[in-house]
């Protein structure tokens, strides 16, 4: 048996030797050739301005670079606003270098990032990027004129950086995304109304409906009721502007829209199709649109009601109320809403159903 073992081992060794000689080339040094090209520098990140949350004043940035050369990268440096923040000269792959340079606490402001690379023959390439770190919100959607995420203790339209006037003592709680507005029995917000006047209009937002009170105003922008000027709790001029509100419907909450064309008002009432069960504790996506031809209510992206319309009139509509019918639509008890609201957006266009569903989908 020992003899057979030795014969087998010798045979394997012989086959290995033949394979090495016949099937695999030996390693032969190759001259690198003439260095004819300058290094190529690419800034992979950032690629433009950096927007951080509006509540922040600084951020951390991971700068990413790629430097290549036909023969060998000797070294490269990185400067930020003319201050050297990185120097590199030792590379595992000297023809293609990938590096990440982390900088903490980069404050809001204008920046110039410069990367300068040199190859082994002394040829140099410089690549620069000017960018801005900002916490100013940039409209995410076309025709967006208001965005209120209710973050950081602010009741603010981030597009104009206008803070709402706060009536009563609303609060913040866990929202659909981050924090949300939560009302109380006498709380609501107001903003100047004139900047929202347009031939077309859309509002989209999330609500977690509280059935207490059993009716409330949600978004309203109407004129003063001069006929009841001495009765601030009986304001109900519906000839212009709009009123979006909810009312009890056999234990559910029914959402309705009223719009004025300058001479009369139009009711958009979807009956049971516009009902929401407030006992579920779930977030509901709500939207309504106004155009020169129709008005519509959407619940969770689906049409609850569409009604033909001749166009909105904005006469006297100088106050937008958020989460109440007060001060311009309270005669029937549509006062402060104790529900939660989040991600409020307004548009100066009547959005399509697909656009509303897209917004809803982006915020799920």
Secondary structure, 3 states (H helix, E strand, C coil): CHHHHHHHHHHHHHHHHHHHHHHCCCCCCCCCCCCCCCCEEEEEECCCCEECCCCCCEEEEEEEEEEECCCCEEEEEEEECCEEEEEECCCCCCCEEEEEEEEEEEECEEEEEEEEEEECCCCEEEEEEEEEEECCCCCCCCCEEEEECCCCCCCEECCCCEECEEECCCEEEECCCCEEEECCCCCEEEEECHHHCCCCEEEEEEEECCCCCCEEEEEEECCCCHHHCCCCCCCECCCCCEEEEEEEECCEEEEEEEEECCCCEEEEECHHHHEECCCCCCEEEEEEEECCCEEEEEECCEEEEEEECCCCCCCCCCEEEECCCCCCECCCCCCCCCCEEEEEEEECCCCCHHHHHHHHHHCC
